[in-house]
């Protein structure tokens, strides 16, 4: 499915002012002007990623007159993280969120969302940069789960973890080695499951932000699970523990 494009400076500006959900904004390198400055300001406020690109990139995206600016619309709405937390608490629910850091495969994002919804997670948290966009292909891969989950887009992992901690939500990170086995984690408490990039997982700096690290036991000689499969296994453990609660 083709992405829906918003072409030109003023159409992009009006989309931002109207609060329309956007996946990315592409701006031609070295382009300037007051309208572009306002676009950059509003994009920063709304956590919309902006990429500075050569004119060839914009020409490949459209033949229309783009004025050095094109936005890609999102098929879902985005929420502020605090807005999601407050809503879940007001509903009397115990937060269970999934935080995907640098997961770049659209199909993995969709599959993670699908498992999250199936096993009782309420929200998916995505950094604004270096993460696959939520487009129609991702929604399809999620079997519609992305249209039912609340999705937050945050500026960076550190600020997201800080906000979660301020609200009493612990962060459980995933690692291939030296973590707790899943059943030793108390999944009944307010938690966010932190997943890392498909190829490298989470860095030491990213792991250090978490309250605990979990490792899925595997047969010796092979220690690589697809990130969406790992998410499904861990969210199922959370589901079992929470279902067993009185």
PyMOL commands that set and color helices and strands:
alter all, ss='L'
color gray80, all
select helices_A, chain A and resi 9-17+34-45+55-61+81-90+106-118+136-141+145-147+157-166+182-184+204-207+227-243
alter helices_A, ss='H'
color red, helices_A
select strands_A, chain A and resi 5-7+22-28+49-53+69-73+96-100+123-127+150-154+170-174+191-195+212-214
alter strands_A, ss='S'
color yellow, strands_A
deselect
rebuild
show_as cartoon
